[in-house]
Amino acid sequence: VQLQASGGGLVQAGGSLRLSCAASGRTFSGYVMGWFRQAPGKEREFVAAISWTGGVTDYADSMRGRFTISRDNVKNTLYLQMNGLKPEDTAVYYCAAGPLRTVVGSNTRDSSFYVHWGQGTLVTVSS
């Protein structure tokens, strides 16, 4: 599956953005999907994951309550709604797809679980 992330940009602290990740190729609905981010000089970190049905989600503690991951299996698109953005949320955000027919669990917080990656979209939050 090929992934293309979009929706990044410059936003003031406290603002909102919605990222999208369009999938093409193989059946999108069969994949656990995740969002990761990488700030300058830092390692890539887990943001959120969602089951292939959309019924199960998982968030990093610092994003829980501010970010919402969702998917539309008809439109083959993954979303990340980000509210209450902070300057420390500034990073390149990546979407990723895991192996087919897997479930959300502790391993879906690990970037090595994911097989397919999008190119990333830059989010900059100004103070």
C-alpha positions, 0 to 999 in steps of 0.5 A: 500500500502507498501512503501520502500524508497531507494537511500540515502547516503553520498554526498558533499555539492552541490552534487545530489541524487535521492531517490526512493520509491517503492510501492507494494500492492494496485494500486499506481496510485490512491494515492497522494504521498509525501516526508517528512524529519526529521533531528536529534532533529527536527520535521518531515517536508514537502518536496514535494507532487505530484498528482496521475496523476503526473500533480500537484506538490507542494514543501516546499519553501526551496526545490523549485528549487532544488528538483523535485518530480516525479512518474512512475505509470507503475513502481509503483515508486515515486522519489525525485531528489535532486540537490544543496544539503546543509548540512542542508538537512541532514535528514531521508527522508520518502515517504508517500501515502495519501488516495485514490483519493485525490488532492494536496492542503494545507492539503498535506503539513501536515503529518497527511494527509498521511496514509501509510509511508515508512521506511525512507532513510538517506541522509547525506550532508557533508560540 
